[in-house]
Amino acid sequence: MNTLIYKRTHRGDPDESGVFGRRDCMGPVRKWKFDAVIGVGGKRPWPGHEEIANRITWIGIDPKKTTSRKSTWRGPLVRFERYVLYDEKGPHLNRKAPKLFKYMFKDRQVRAVMSQSLSGTIQEEVARILRLARKYKRTRPFLSNRVLTKNKCCGDKGNKSNC
């Protein structure tokens, strides 16, 4: 299962509704081909979001992508068949997946990575993380494009690279 693993700087995208991209964060990355996503709190989150640092903040499996009618969105909206949002209550990445933590935060210091590019031992850790979401199910279909509104998370920061 090819999994996108990326560092988050803030909460709110995805939110409780389970739509990844509602605030257009990680825009072009949402276009990548993946079977699952693991969001991990970055080392230095935005002020007020510090409690997500170094934690597994959300997991989504079996994505369903759509595009908005708004041409200003940088990537598709994504909803998952299995989705769990932990935010600050998530397990510490260095405890659940020490090799993945070392790769992302010490060795390579990457913002986003696809699991297929990782070693077999790190892929095993990724698989263990994905099993945490096995009891969660998505029950709601995609919301209508008319209902979704662009709510940029970065508008007040002025720096889209932090999304």
Secondary structure, DSSP 8 states (H G I E B T S, - for coil): --EEEEEESSS-SS-TT--BTTT-TTTGGGGS--SEEEEEE-SS--TT-GGGTTBEEEEEEEEEEE--S-TT-SS-EEEEEEEEE-GGGS-BHHHH-HHHHHIIIIIS--SEEEGGGS-HHHHHHHHHHHHTTTT----S----TTT-----SSTTTT-GGG-
